[in-house]
Amino acid sequence: MKTVKKIAFTDIESIPQLVKDFLNHEIEGFENHTFSFDNLAEHIHLKQNSFDQFQRGIIVNVFKEQLSKLQLSVMQKQNIENLNSPDTFTVTTGHQLNLFSGPVFFIYKILQTIKTCSNLREKFPDYNFVPVYWMASEDHDFAEINHFKTENNYYEINERSGGPVGRININDIFFISEFEKEFKDSIFGTELILMLKEAYKIGNNLTEAIKILVNRLFSDFGLLILDGDSKELKNQIKDVFKDELINFSLHQTSKNKVDFLTEKYGKVQVNPREINLFYLSETRDRIDFDGKNYIIVDTDKKFSQEEILSELENFPERFSPNALMRPLYQEKVLPNLAYIGGNAEIMYWLELKDYFSKLSIPFPILIPRNSMLFIKEKTLGKIEKLDLKIEDFFQNFTKITNAKILDKNSVLESLDKQENIIINNFSELKSLAETTEKSFGNMVKAEEVRQLKSFKRMKKRLLHAEKIKQNELLERLESLFLNVHPAKTWQERIFNFAVFFADYGYEWLEACLEEMEVEQSKLIIVAI
C-alpha cells in the first residue's frame, strides 16, 4: 500500500461550496470553529469552565455501565478513569448502526477521531484526549442501515422495525452464511467471519452488535463507545427538552442562521421543526403541538402541557432528540472539544451556533472527515496510459472525457478558428453598429448569437460523431471511471470495510491511520 495523492477538499468540484467556504474561513462567525491548535487551545479552556465534576462523574459511570460486558483494553480503561479529571476532553464522531458498519467511511471517521486525539496529546501534553464514537441508536429508519455491499454481493438483514433501531433484536442471520461463502478463502476471511458471528448473534440487539464490532476493531486504540439511549444522560438535558417543548427554542433561535445559509447556498441540510423531539415507546414518533395539546404523530397519544412535562420529568428516557437536537445533547453530556463528521453533518451543525450560545454550551470545533480511495496499481497504470491523472476523476469527468475524445481533432481546430474569426468580426461590427440606429445594433447582436449557436450545434454533433467513431476509447474511459467510482459515486460510500480487511487485516487499519490527515480535510488516494 502506497499513498499516491492527497487532494484538499477545497480542490474537489463535488465538495459542497458551504463546506469549502467553512474550511476557507469565509463564513462569518465560524472562524474559531475550524481545526487549528490555537482554536483548540481556546476550546480547552471554554470546556474546562463549562463542564463540571458532577457531569464528569456521570459520564464515567455511564461508560463503565455501558461497556461492562466488553473486553476492554488497558488504554480504554485508563481513558474512562481519565475522564474524572478536569484536564481530560473528548473528540467525538457519530454514526448510524449500519449492518456490519455499512459503507467503509464509518471506519475512516473513527480512525480520524483516534488520530486527532493522538496528535492533540503530543501538542498539549498537560491534557488527556479521549476518542468517542457516539452510536445513533435512537434513529428509526431501519431501511437506511439494514444492509451493506462488497465488490460482489449485497447483504441485508430483515427485522421488525419502527422503533429505535438500536433496540431491534437480531433473528435473521441468513446473511452471515452468504458472507461466509464470499470470504472463507480470503487471507483474513476467517477473522471477518468470526467478527460477524460474534456481533450478530441471535438475541443481540443492533446496539450490542455494533458495540461488539467496533470494540473488536478499535479497543487497542482506546476508543470509547457511547449510547445516547440512556436515562442517566437524558436526565442532564431535561431542562433543554423542557424549553424546547414550551418555547420551540431551537426553531426560533436558529432562524437567522437558517435564513442566512438558505439565502447564500440555496437550502439548508436539515430544516428545524417547531419541536425537534421524538417520543419513544414501541415506536419512535415525532412530537407536534396543535395549539393546545402535544400530539404524538401517527399514534393516538396526546398530552396536555402539564402531562408532557410530568412525563419528561419522570421518564426522560422516553424523549429522543432529532438530527438537529442531537448535537446539543452530545455537547451537553460530554467534555467535548471537536466533532468529526461528513459534509452533510457539518452543514447542519452550522445551523446551530446561535442555539448553543443561547444555552451557554460551547460550540465545538467542526472537522469535515477525510475521505479515502484504495485503487489497484493496474488501474493507475491504465489511467497513466491515457495521459490522465487520478485527480481528473474528481473533477467534471464528462468535460474531461469530451476533451479526450476531441483531443487534436482537426475539425474541432478548424471550427474553433472560424468561430474566433466570427467573434472578432462581430466585435468590430458591434462597435460600428452602436453609432447607428438602436434597432440595427440589436440586429447585429442577434445575428452574432445566431451564428455562434450554429457553431455550438456543430461542435455537439462533432462530439457525438467522434464518440461513435472512438467507441473503444469511450468505453475505456467509462470503465476506468467505474473502477474509481463504483456505482458512479465515491468508493467509500459503496464498499464495506470487509473488501479491504479481507486482504490486509489489521495492517489495513494501521495504514489508514498512518495516512489519515488531522489538520486538513483531504481525499487520500492509496495504491494497492
Solvent accessible surface area in square Angstrom, and as a share of the most:
residue,aa,sasa,rsa
1,M,83,0.37
2,K,138,0.58
3,T,38,0.22
4,V,59,0.34
5,K,77,0.33
6,K,64,0.27
7,I,12,0.06
8,A,22,0.17
9,F,4,0.02
10,T,47,0.27
11,D,91,0.47
12,I,0,0.00
13,E,100,0.45
14,S,77,0.49
15,I,9,0.05
16,P,41,0.26
17,Q,103,0.46
18,L,10,0.05
19,V,0,0.00
20,K,26,0.11
21,D,10,0.05
22,F,1,0.01
23,L,44,0.22
24,N,75,0.38
25,H,98,0.44
26,E,102,0.46
27,I,2,0.01
28,E,154,0.69
29,G,34,0.32
30,F,3,0.01
31,E,74,0.33
32,N,76,0.39
33,H,20,0.09
34,T,6,0.03
35,F,29,0.12
36,S,41,0.26
37,F,43,0.18
38,D,120,0.62
39,N,17,0.09
40,L,1,0.00
41,A,33,0.26
42,E,79,0.35
43,H,5,0.02
44,I,3,0.01
45,H,100,0.45
46,L,80,0.40
47,K,5,0.02
48,Q,51,0.23
49,N,133,0.68
50,S,50,0.32
51,F,10,0.04
52,D,79,0.41
53,Q,98,0.43
54,F,152,0.63
55,Q,26,0.11
56,R,1,0.00
57,G,25,0.24
58,I,31,0.16
59,I,0,0.00
60,V,4,0.02
61,N,96,0.49
62,V,6,0.03
63,F,0,0.00
64,K,93,0.39
65,E,120,0.54
66,Q,25,0.11
67,L,1,0.01
68,S,81,0.52
69,K,184,0.78
70,L,30,0.15
71,Q,155,0.69
72,L,27,0.14
73,S,22,0.14
74,V,129,0.74
75,M,74,0.33
76,Q,1,0.00
77,K,111,0.47
78,Q,98,0.44
79,N,8,0.04
80,I,6,0.03
81,E,81,0.37
82,N,29,0.15
83,L,0,0.00
84,N,56,0.29
85,S,36,0.23
86,P,71,0.45
87,D,53,0.27
88,T,0,0.00
89,F,0,0.00
90,T,0,0.00
91,V,0,0.00
92,T,0,0.00
93,T,1,0.01
94,G,4,0.04
95,H,26,0.12
96,Q,42,0.19
97,L,1,0.01
98,N,10,0.05
99,L,3,0.02
100,F,0,0.00
101,S,0,0.00
102,G,1,0.01
103,P,29,0.18
104,V,0,0.00
105,F,18,0.07
106,F,1,0.00
107,I,0,0.00
108,Y,0,0.00
109,K,3,0.01
110,I,2,0.01
111,L,0,0.00
112,Q,1,0.01
113,T,0,0.00
114,I,10,0.05
115,K,40,0.17
116,T,1,0.00
117,C,0,0.00
118,S,42,0.27
119,N,42,0.22
120,L,0,0.00
121,R,67,0.24
122,E,138,0.62
123,K,109,0.46
124,F,31,0.13
125,P,108,0.68
126,D,119,0.62
127,Y,44,0.17
128,N,53,0.27
129,F,1,0.00
130,V,0,0.00
131,P,0,0.00
132,V,0,0.00
133,Y,1,0.00
134,W,6,0.02
135,M,1,0.00
136,A,16,0.12
137,S,3,0.02
138,E,17,0.07
139,D,42,0.22
140,H,67,0.30
141,D,64,0.33
142,F,15,0.06
143,A,72,0.56
144,E,91,0.41
145,I,2,0.01
146,N,15,0.07
147,H,49,0.22
148,F,3,0.01
149,K,75,0.32
150,T,8,0.04
151,E,101,0.45
152,N,117,0.60
153,N,66,0.34
154,Y,114,0.43
155,Y,6,0.02
156,E,69,0.31
157,I,1,0.01
158,N,97,0.50
159,E,28,0.13
160,R,222,0.81
161,S,58,0.38
162,G,28,0.27
163,G,10,0.10
164,P,4,0.03
165,V,1,0.01
166,G,2,0.02
167,R,107,0.39
168,I,16,0.08
169,N,84,0.43
170,I,0,0.00
171,N,99,0.51
172,D,35,0.18
173,I,64,0.33
174,F,140,0.58
175,F,5,0.02
176,I,12,0.06
177,S,50,0.32
178,E,56,0.25
179,F,0,0.00
180,E,57,0.25
181,K,131,0.55
182,E,44,0.20
183,F,11,0.05
184,K,115,0.49
185,D,128,0.66
186,S,33,0.21
187,I,135,0.69
188,F,73,0.31
189,G,0,0.00
190,T,87,0.51
191,E,45,0.20
192,L,0,0.00
193,I,13,0.07
194,L,90,0.45
195,M,2,0.01
196,L,0,0.00
197,K,87,0.37
198,E,68,0.30
199,A,0,0.00
200,Y,1,0.00
201,K,118,0.50
202,I,108,0.55
203,G,50,0.48
204,N,26,0.13
205,N,35,0.18
206,L,4,0.02
207,T,11,0.06
208,E,59,0.27
209,A,0,0.00
210,I,1,0.01
211,K,24,0.10
212,I,34,0.17
213,L,1,0.00
214,V,0,0.00
215,N,11,0.06
216,R,77,0.28
217,L,4,0.02
218,F,1,0.00
219,S,17,0.11
220,D,117,0.60
221,F,32,0.13
222,G,0,0.00
223,L,1,0.01
224,L,0,0.00
225,I,1,0.00
226,L,0,0.00
227,D,17,0.09
228,G,2,0.02
229,D,32,0.17
230,S,8,0.05
231,K,87,0.37
232,E,101,0.45
233,L,0,0.00
234,K,0,0.00
235,N,65,0.33
236,Q,30,0.13
237,I,0,0.00
238,K,37,0.16
239,D,114,0.59
240,V,9,0.05
241,F,0,0.00
242,K,93,0.39
243,D,25,0.13
244,E,0,0.00
245,L,0,0.00
246,I,62,0.32
247,N,81,0.42
248,F,34,0.14
249,S,3,0.02
250,L,0,0.00
251,H,60,0.27
252,Q,105,0.47
253,T,32,0.18
254,S,0,0.00
255,K,109,0.46
256,N,116,0.60
257,K,34,0.15
258,V,16,0.09
259,D,67,0.35
260,F,85,0.35
261,L,1,0.01
262,T,54,0.31
263,E,158,0.71
264,K,103,0.43
265,Y,48,0.18
266,G,60,0.57
267,K,149,0.63
268,V,14,0.08
269,Q,77,0.34
270,V,43,0.24
271,N,106,0.54
272,P,20,0.13
273,R,118,0.43
274,E,80,0.36
275,I,3,0.02
276,N,1,0.00
277,L,1,0.01
278,F,28,0.12
279,Y,11,0.04
280,L,4,0.02
281,S,43,0.28
282,E,159,0.71
283,T,53,0.31
284,R,19,0.07
285,D,19,0.10
286,R,61,0.22
287,I,1,0.01
288,D,50,0.26
289,F,54,0.23
290,D,91,0.47
291,G,59,0.57
292,K,158,0.67
293,N,25,0.13
294,Y,3,0.01
295,I,48,0.24
296,I,1,0.01
297,V,37,0.21
298,D,135,0.70
299,T,48,0.28
300,D,141,0.73
301,K,78,0.33
302,K,128,0.54
303,F,31,0.13
304,S,40,0.26
305,Q,80,0.35
306,E,144,0.64
307,E,96,0.43
308,I,0,0.00
309,L,37,0.18
310,S,55,0.35
311,E,26,0.11
312,L,5,0.03
313,E,104,0.47
314,N,81,0.42
315,F,74,0.31
316,P,1,0.01
317,E,46,0.21
318,R,82,0.30
319,F,0,0.00
320,S,0,0.00
321,P,8,0.05
322,N,19,0.10
323,A,46,0.36
324,L,0,0.00
325,M,0,0.00
326,R,31,0.11
327,P,0,0.00
328,L,0,0.00
329,Y,1,0.00
330,Q,0,0.00
331,E,1,0.01
332,K,56,0.24
333,V,0,0.00
334,L,0,0.00
335,P,0,0.00
336,N,4,0.02
337,L,0,0.00
338,A,0,0.00
339,Y,0,0.00
340,I,0,0.00
341,G,0,0.00
342,G,14,0.13
343,N,37,0.19
344,A,44,0.34
345,E,27,0.12
346,I,0,0.00
347,M,29,0.13
348,Y,25,0.09
349,W,0,0.00
350,L,0,0.00
351,E,1,0.00
352,L,0,0.00
353,K,40,0.17
354,D,47,0.24
355,Y,0,0.00
356,F,1,0.00
357,S,76,0.49
358,K,102,0.43
359,L,40,0.20
360,S,95,0.61
361,I,17,0.09
362,P,25,0.16
363,F,11,0.05
364,P,2,0.01
365,I,0,0.00
366,L,1,0.00
367,I,6,0.03
368,P,2,0.01
369,R,15,0.05
370,N,0,0.00
371,S,4,0.03
372,M,3,0.01
373,L,4,0.02
374,F,7,0.03
375,I,6,0.03
376,K,117,0.49
377,E,101,0.45
378,K,150,0.63
379,T,11,0.07
380,L,20,0.10
381,G,30,0.29
382,K,94,0.40
383,I,3,0.01
384,E,128,0.58
385,K,171,0.73
386,L,19,0.09
387,D,119,0.62
388,L,16,0.08
389,K,120,0.51
390,I,14,0.07
391,E,35,0.16
392,D,23,0.12
393,F,3,0.01
394,F,12,0.05
395,Q,68,0.30
396,N,51,0.26
397,F,21,0.09
398,T,90,0.52
399,K,141,0.60
400,I,35,0.18
401,T,13,0.07
402,N,34,0.17
403,A,66,0.51
404,K,40,0.17
405,I,2,0.01
406,L,22,0.11
407,D,82,0.43
408,K,175,0.74
409,N,22,0.11
410,S,81,0.52
411,V,78,0.45
412,L,35,0.18
413,E,102,0.46
414,S,59,0.38
415,L,25,0.12
416,D,50,0.26
417,K,130,0.55
418,Q,83,0.37
419,E,31,0.14
420,N,83,0.42
421,I,74,0.37
422,I,32,0.16
423,I,71,0.36
424,N,100,0.51
425,N,86,0.44
426,F,18,0.07
427,S,59,0.38
428,E,117,0.52
429,L,74,0.37
430,K,53,0.23
431,S,69,0.44
432,L,110,0.55
433,A,2,0.02
434,E,124,0.56
435,T,114,0.66
436,T,77,0.45
437,E,109,0.49
438,K,162,0.69
439,S,67,0.43
440,F,84,0.35
441,G,7,0.07
442,N,77,0.40
443,M,118,0.53
444,V,6,0.03
445,K,92,0.39
446,A,61,0.47
447,E,56,0.25
448,E,21,0.09
449,V,79,0.45
450,R,134,0.49
451,Q,51,0.23
452,L,45,0.22
453,K,118,0.50
454,S,29,0.19
455,F,18,0.08
456,K,148,0.63
457,R,141,0.52
458,M,85,0.38
459,K,53,0.22
460,K,152,0.65
461,R,178,0.65
462,L,23,0.12
463,L,29,0.14
464,H,110,0.49
465,A,52,0.40
466,E,18,0.08
467,K,56,0.24
468,I,118,0.60
469,K,157,0.67
470,Q,51,0.23
471,N,73,0.37
472,E,128,0.57
473,L,31,0.15
474,L,27,0.14
475,E,97,0.44
476,R,109,0.40
477,L,0,0.00
478,E,91,0.41
479,S,59,0.38
480,L,5,0.03
481,F,47,0.20
482,L,84,0.42
483,N,74,0.38
484,V,1,0.00
485,H,10,0.04
486,P,18,0.12
487,A,74,0.57
488,K,154,0.65
489,T,44,0.26
490,W,41,0.14
491,Q,13,0.06
492,E,3,0.01
493,R,126,0.46
494,I,26,0.13
495,F,27,0.11
496,N,0,0.00
497,F,0,0.00
498,A,0,0.00
499,V,19,0.11
500,F,9,0.04
501,F,0,0.00
502,A,4,0.03
503,D,74,0.38
504,Y,57,0.22
505,G,0,0.00
506,Y,82,0.31
507,E,110,0.49
508,W,1,0.00
509,L,1,0.00
510,E,93,0.42
511,A,25,0.19
512,C,0,0.00
513,L,29,0.15
514,E,125,0.56
515,E,47,0.21
516,M,5,0.02
517,E,37,0.16
518,V,7,0.04
519,E,102,0.46
520,Q,99,0.44
521,S,8,0.05
522,K,35,0.15
523,L,2,0.01
524,I,0,0.00
525,I,0,0.00
526,V,5,0.03
527,A,2,0.01
528,I,52,0.27
